[in-house]
Amino acid sequence: MHDIDFEAIEEEFLALSGYVEEGDFDSAKELIEEILAEAGEIYQENDKERYFCFDSPLQFYIYDWKLEPKKQLKQSKIDFRTLHLCYAHMLLAEDCFEEAEEELRKAIYWNPVDTKVLFEFARLYRTTKEWNKFLIAVRAARSYGIHREALAAYYANLGIYYQEKQEVPAALSLFYFSESICPNALSAQGLKELESSAAVPPSVEELILLLQKDGLSYGADPELIAQIHDLAQKLKRDLRNQEAIYCLEILYELTGEEDYLREKDWME
């Protein structure tokens, strides 16, 4: 691995954020290409190792549990995931759909359990009206979502799906659920578009049945919840209390169940 100036790359990431916020896509793309040219070869997969850009140890754990890798997992010092995600976001804004999809595939390679990337796939497929691909991306995001923002985005995206199907009561219900979990632009826009509707949202039970009919699910992924719970108990037994508390916070965030909060408070 040749020498890389990581501090300089961190500064370039800050500059990249500024370019994107200012809408200077040409400068942002040029900077991304420079970083990839400088450092893109140093974290290559080999027969024994594969590098990732995970945001937390919990993502490492979820990847290991869900996808059962055969190679040793290592963390990259450079966030290639964000570079490709940023590039895809700009390409999508420019209606370069095939190129955006290719960049998203590169982003998901670096973090296969990243809901930000999966929801960007969903945004692409909403735009291109590829609804089967859209649902695949949204379902995957739910199965990896470890924060309430991801669950809110899941409901908001499903709201758009049912709005597209002209099933307005279901769409309204999903947008309301999304907003109640975590206010977000997607559900706010959906509610604004449907504010003149006289539709009555279905009950939770009716919504669950409707989702099930379409092969969709309500709430956080129960398998994910169970696995994080098991991890929290293992960490407790190993006296790794701070990590166990983090897992309990995630569980409470996703479920709202007071038992997790009480257990966390007891450990603190």
C-alpha angles and dihedrals in degrees: 000000000000123000116281127188098230094178090057090050091051088054089049089054089055090049090049091055090052093050092051093047090051092048092242094143095164093059091043093052092046091052092048090051090050093052092047091048091050100043108011095103101049100078100046121158116249138178093284108023140048126186125219140184101226121168096215143005087256090065088053088053095047092049091049092049099041102039103026099216121209095208133070111268118229132177119240117227089217121063099229088162091066093045092056093040091052092048091049091050091055093045090051090052087055093049092246092142102167092047091047091052091051091052091049090053088055091048094050090051089064094047114014093180098049110125091195090064093042092052089049087055086051091051090051093050092045088055094048092041092236094147099173091056088043092057092047090055094046094048090050091050090054092051091055100034110123098166134059091243089066093049090049090050090049092056093042091053091048088050089057090048093054091042087056089050088051091240092137101173091056092044091052092049092050093048090050091049090049093051092047091056098043127342110243140169095245097058092038090056091047092052090048091053091050098039093108093051119113091205118132114223113238123247118267090256092052092047092051090053091049092050092047090052088057094045093255133126140226123225132004119327106277092208090055091048091050093049094049089048091052090049091051091053092048091050090050091053089050090051091242090138101164092054091046090051090052090054091049090051089053091049092051091046092053100040108022088222111155093212090073091050092049092049090050092049091049091053092050 
